[in-house]
Structures are given as structure tokens and as C-alpha cells.
């Protein structure tokens, strides 16, 4: 269930959001909360959907490999719902053991060398310039799909962590029933995974946009380039709409210098970073910084402090989206692309 914002109902029956919802249901199987929460901004929804679809759901790289990337991102970012969702998708892709091994942190037990190396590489991307990143376990042709899956899921995990109430895809407390239900859900999704999908179908919702230099890993794929160019433009516009230059500068500087380590549990470090700003900007910057580095620390009090100055749901969506994509794009920017 989505919290903090009221979004477009899934049963809305007109407009571009309705058209996107139709395609999402056709290709993804259902219009999940991830898409509904973005519906207040059609440009953000289009960018998120295209970036997810054209990297993770279609292409030359086997779906299981990309679900391994997504599951490892969720594990590294400590997003319980995302871990549950992607481990279920891994089960649907026929890799139940790998899903359990990633979920349990038993990476060394993964028998498939390719999958194990992909998990290790993905987990290492949290730390800029980690030595393992110098020799990526994929080819130049595979890079846009794999790095794209990594980047979009770094965005998604943060948005989900802040805006979703449920911490599990299957909110069943009984362990036995949860296990059975998860298998049934995986079985349902397995047929959708096997369904033929046309590369580039989501581009119909996109505009012409320039691919920024820090997303150059996508440049060899015209389809993925267009998807991420649009998401980048939408996220930039979202930030510019509700954050002044000083706020964006303070947050971006911190993210650029962040080494990927978990921040301290207290918020003293946040107050130091936002001290030069005025009261409204401090409230927004706090939210941005924690969304980027520790979204699980965001609570009602922090949202209320933001709401004291920014009343509209779309403003909250804009600020969260800008912060989430600012850190997600940084993760991709320092990666080595095979020659």
C-alpha cells in the first residue's frame, strides 16, 4: 500500500497514464504500486517504466541474470519488499536456490559461476572504485542491459522504501503459508516472463532527450539510451520544480563525495550538511539526503517537517524522485564498461 501520496487510480480510463497502465499490465502482469506512485507525474512514470522494461524485461541478456542483479541491489540497499519481490521473480525464472542464497547472504554457495560473479559485482557497486568493478563479468554488448538494470533498481529501491507501507510482496505472517504463496506467485509470473515482448514498445511514451555524459554506459543501445535520457530529464525537471539551486547543490555535493557506507543512525551528520540552508530548504535537503543514503530511516516526522513547507503530493514525489535518481546515476557513472 502506498503512503504519503494519493496517486492516479489503476482503473483510470483515459489519458497517457491510462495508456501506460495498459502496457504495464500487458507486459509486467499487473500495475504494481511502483507505477501507481509515479502516476502524478506522467514524465516520471514514462521514464521509470521505459528504463525498467527495456533493460530488465527484454533484450539479449537472460532474464535470470538481470533478476540476480535486481535482487542483489535490493539486498545491498536493504529494501525488504524489493528483496521479496525480486527473489520471487528469480524463482519464476527457475533460480530458486540462487534467490535463497542471495536472500540469506550465502553468495559463495551459488553454483553457477556467471551468476555468482554477477552478484559479487553488483554488491561491489555500492563502493565507488572497488577493484572488482575493473573487470565486469559481462560483455560490452550486455552492458547497457545489466548496468541499466542496476541503475533503475537503485532508483526503485529508494522510492519503494519511502513510499510503501508493506515490507513484503506477500504479507502473510505464517512462514509455511508465505512459502506456499510465494511459490504460487512465482508460478504465475513465470508464464509472463516467457511471454514474447517487443523491444522498444515503451518508447512511444517518450520524448526526444539528450543522454547525459554520466549515463554514457547506455550509449551503445539506442532504446536504452532514450529510456534513460527521458528518466534523467524527468528527474532533473522534478528537482528543479521544487528545490532551489542551493538545496540541489548541497545534496549533490554530499552524494558525489559519499563512499556508499551506511550513515550513522543519528541525524547529526544531516544537520551539519543542511546548516547553511534556510528552513524550507533544510526540510527538503534532509529528506533528499536520507532518501539517497538511508531511506529506511525516513519516518512520519521527517515527512511532516517537509510537508510544513511543501504541501502537494507531487512535490513530495518530485523531491524523492530527484534524490533517488541522483544517487542511482552516480552508481552507474563510476562503472567500467568492457571494450
C-alpha positions in Angstrom: 0.0 0.0 0.0 1.3 3.5 -0.9 1.7 6.0 1.9 2.1 9.8 2.0 0.7 10.5 -1.6 -2.5 10.0 -3.4 -1.9 8.7 -6.9 -4.0 8.0 -10.1 -6.3 5.0 -9.6 -5.3 1.9 -11.6 -8.8 2.0 -13.1 -8.5 5.5 -14.6 -9.9 5.2 -18.1 -8.3 8.0 -20.2 -5.1 9.9 -20.9 -1.4 8.9 -21.3 -1.3 7.4 -17.8 -4.1 5.1 -18.7 -2.3 4.1 -21.9 0.9 3.4 -19.9 -1.0 1.4 -17.3 -2.4 -0.8 -20.1 1.0 -1.6 -21.5 2.4 -2.2 -18.0 -0.4 -4.7 -17.2 0.2 -6.4 -20.5 4.0 -6.8 -20.1 4.5 -6.8 -16.4 1.4 -8.7 -15.4 -0.1 -6.1 -13.1 0.1 -2.4 -12.4 2.1 -2.5 -9.2 2.4 0.2 -6.6 5.8 1.3 -8.1 4.0 2.5 -11.2 0.9 3.9 -9.4 3.1 6.0 -7.1 4.7 7.7 -10.1 1.4 8.4 -11.9 1.2 12.0 -10.5 4.0 12.8 -13.0 3.5 11.2 -16.4 7.0 12.1 -17.5 8.5 10.3 -14.4 6.2 7.3 -14.9 7.2 7.1 -18.6 10.9 7.3 -17.8 10.7 4.7 -15.0 8.6 2.3 -17.0 10.8 2.5 -20.1 14.0 2.2 -18.1 12.8 -0.8 -16.3 11.1 -2.5 -19.3 13.9 -2.0 -21.8 16.7 -3.2 -19.5 15.2 -5.9 -17.3 12.3 -7.3 -19.2 13.6 -7.5 -22.8 16.9 -7.9 -24.7 19.7 -10.3 -25.2 20.7 -10.9 -21.6 18.8 -13.8 -19.9 16.1 -12.6 -17.5 17.6 -14.7 -14.7 20.9 -12.7 -14.8 19.0 -9.4 -14.7 16.8 -10.6 -11.8 20.0 -11.6 -10.0 21.3 -8.0 -10.4 17.9 -6.6 -9.2 17.9 -9.0 -6.2 21.4 -8.1 -5.2 20.7 -4.4 -5.5 17.7 -4.9 -3.1 19.9 -6.9 -0.8 22.6 -4.3 -0.8 20.2 -1.4 -0.2 18.3 -3.3 2.5 14.8 -3.0 0.8 12.8 -5.9 2.3 9.9 -5.5 -0.2 12.3 -5.4 -3.2 14.2 -8.4 -1.9 11.0 -10.4 -1.6 9.7 -9.3 -5.0 12.9 -10.0 -6.9 13.6 -13.3 -5.2 10.1 -14.3 -6.2 10.9 -13.3 -9.8 14.2 -15.3 -9.6 12.1 -18.3 -8.6 9.8 -17.6 -11.6 13.0 -17.6 -13.8 13.9 -21.0 -12.4 16.6 -19.9 -9.9 15.0 -20.7 -6.6 18.3 -21.7 -4.9 20.1 -18.6 -6.1 17.2 -16.5 -4.7 17.5 -18.1 -1.3 21.3 -17.8 -1.3 21.2 -14.1 -2.1 18.5 -13.5 0.4 20.5 -15.4 3.1 23.8 -13.7 2.2 25.3 -17.1 1.2 26.8 -15.8 -2.1 29.7 -18.3 -2.0 27.2 -21.2 -2.3 25.9 -20.1 -5.7 27.0 -22.9 -8.0 26.7 -21.1 -11.3 29.9 -19.2 -11.8 28.4 -16.5 -14.0 25.5 -15.8 -11.6 27.8 -15.7 -8.6 30.2 -13.3 -10.3 27.2 -11.1 -11.3 26.0 -11.0 -7.6 29.5 -10.2 -6.4 29.9 -7.4 -9.0 26.5 -5.9 -8.1 27.2 -5.9 -4.4 30.5 -4.2 -5.0 28.9 -1.3 -6.9 27.9 0.3 -3.6 31.6 1.2 -3.1 32.9 3.5 -5.8 36.2 2.3 -7.4 36.0 -1.1 -5.8 38.7 -3.3 -7.5 36.2 -5.9 -8.6 34.5 -3.3 -10.8 37.5 -3.1 -13.1 36.8 -6.5 -14.6 33.0 -6.7 -15.1 31.6 -10.2 -15.6 29.7 -9.3 -18.8 30.4 -8.2 -22.4 30.2 -4.7 -23.9 27.0 -5.8 -25.7 25.4 -6.9 -22.5 26.5 -3.8 -20.5 23.5 -1.4 -21.3 21.0 -4.0 -20.0 23.0 -5.1 -17.0 24.1 -1.6 -15.9 20.7 -0.3 -16.7 19.1 -2.9 -14.5 21.5 -1.9 -11.7 20.8 1.8 -12.1 17.0 1.6 -12.3 16.8 -0.7 -9.3 18.9 1.6 -7.3 16.3 4.2 -8.0 13.3 1.9 -7.4 14.5 0.5 -4.0 14.7 4.0 -2.6 11.3 5.0 -3.8 9.7 1.8 -2.6 11.4 2.1 0.8 10.0 5.5 1.4 6.5 5.3 -0.1 5.4 1.7 0.5 3.9 0.5 3.8 4.3 -3.2 3.3 7.7 -4.8 3.7 6.8 -8.0 1.9 5.4 -8.8 -1.6 3.3 -11.4 0.2 2.1 -10.1 3.6 1.4 -13.5 5.1 2.9 -13.9 8.7 2.7 -17.7 8.8 6.1 -19.0 7.4 4.6 -22.1 5.8 1.7 -20.2 4.1 4.1 -17.5 3.0 6.4 -20.1 1.3 3.5 -21.7 -0.5 2.0 -18.4 -1.6 5.4 -17.2 -2.8 5.7 -20.4 -5.0 2.2 -19.8 -6.4 3.1 -16.2 -7.2 6.3 -17.3 -8.9 4.4 -19.8 -11.0 2.0 -17.1 -12.1 4.9 -14.7 -13.1 6.8 -17.5 -14.8 4.3 -17.5 -17.7 4.6 -13.7 -18.0 8.4 -14.0 -18.1 8.2 -16.4 -21.0 5.8 -14.2 -23.0 7.3 -12.6 -26.1 7.8 -8.9 -25.7 8.9 -6.4 -28.4 12.0 -4.4 -27.7 11.2 -0.6 -27.7 7.5 -0.7 -27.2 7.7 1.7 -24.2 9.4 4.4 -26.3 6.0 5.5 -27.6 5.5 7.4 -24.3 8.9 9.2 -24.5 10.1 12.5 -26.0 13.4 13.3 -27.6 16.1 13.9 -24.9 19.8 14.2 -24.7 21.7 11.4 -23.0 23.9 13.0 -20.3 27.6 12.0 -20.1 27.2 10.2 -16.8 24.8 7.8 -18.5 27.2 7.0 -21.4 27.2 3.3 -20.4 23.8 3.2 -22.3 25.1 4.8 -25.5 25.5 1.6 -27.5 21.8 0.9 -27.2 19.5 3.5 -28.9 16.5 2.1 -27.0 18.0 2.1 -23.5 19.7 5.4 -24.2 16.3 7.0 -25.0 14.7 5.5 -21.9 17.4 6.8 -19.5 17.7 10.1 -21.3 14.0 10.6 -20.6 14.2 9.5 -17.0 17.2 11.8 -16.4 15.3 14.7 -17.9 12.2 14.0 -15.9 14.2 13.6 -12.6 16.1 16.9 -13.3 12.8 18.7 -14.1 11.3 17.3 -10.9 14.2 18.6 -8.8 14.2 22.0 -10.4 10.5 22.4 -9.9 10.6 22.2 -6.1 14.3 22.5 -5.0 16.2 25.7 -5.3 19.8 25.8 -6.6 21.4 25.9 -3.2 19.5 22.8 -1.9 20.3 20.8 -5.0 24.0 21.9 -4.8 24.3 20.9 -1.1 22.7 17.5 -1.7 24.5 16.7 -4.9 27.9 17.6 -3.4 27.3 15.2 -0.5 26.1 12.4 -2.8 29.1 12.9 -5.1 31.5 12.5 -2.1 29.6 9.7 -0.4 31.5 6.4 -0.4 28.4 4.2 -0.2 28.9 3.4 3.5 25.8 3.3 5.8 25.4 6.7 7.6 25.2 6.9 11.3 21.9 6.1 12.9 21.5 9.6 14.4 20.8 12.6 12.2 23.6 14.8 13.5 25.5 14.4 10.2 22.4 15.5 8.2 22.1 18.7 10.3 25.7 19.6 9.6 25.2 19.2 5.9 22.0 21.3 5.7 23.1 24.0 8.2 23.8 26.7 5.5 20.2 26.5 4.1 17.0 28.3 5.2 14.2 26.4 7.0 12.2 25.2 3.9 15.4 24.1 2.1 16.7 22.3 5.2 13.5 20.3 5.4 13.8 19.3 1.7 17.6 18.6 1.9 17.1 16.3 4.9 14.6 14.3 3.0 16.9 14.1 -0.1 20.0 13.1 1.9 18.2 10.3 3.8 16.4 9.1 0.6 19.7 8.8 -1.1 21.7 7.2 1.7 19.4 5.6 4.2 15.7 5.6 3.0 14.8 3.1 5.8 15.4 5.9 8.3 12.6 8.2 6.9 9.6 8.4 9.2 6.4 10.3 9.6 8.2 13.1 11.5 10.6 13.8 8.6 7.7 13.8 6.1 5.7 16.2 8.3 8.7 18.5 8.5 8.8 18.6 4.7 5.0 19.0 4.4 5.2 22.1 6.6 6.7 23.9 3.6 5.7 21.7 0.6 2.0 20.8 0.8 1.4 19.0 -2.5 1.8 15.3 -3.1 3.5 15.9 -6.4 6.2 18.0 -4.6 7.0 15.0 -2.4 7.2 12.7 -5.4 9.4 15.2 -7.3 11.9 15.5 -4.4 12.1 11.8 -3.7 12.5 11.0 -7.4 15.3 13.6 -7.9 17.2 12.4 -4.8 16.8 8.7 -5.8 17.9 9.2 -9.4 20.8 11.5 -8.4 22.3 8.6 -6.3 21.3 5.9 -8.8 23.0 7.6 -11.7 26.2 8.1 -9.7 26.3 4.3 -9.1 26.3 3.7 -12.8 28.7 6.6 -13.6 31.8 5.1 -12.0 31.5 1.6 -13.6 33.8 0.2 -16.1 32.2 -0.8 -19.4 34.0 -3.7 -21.3 35.7 -2.7 -24.5 
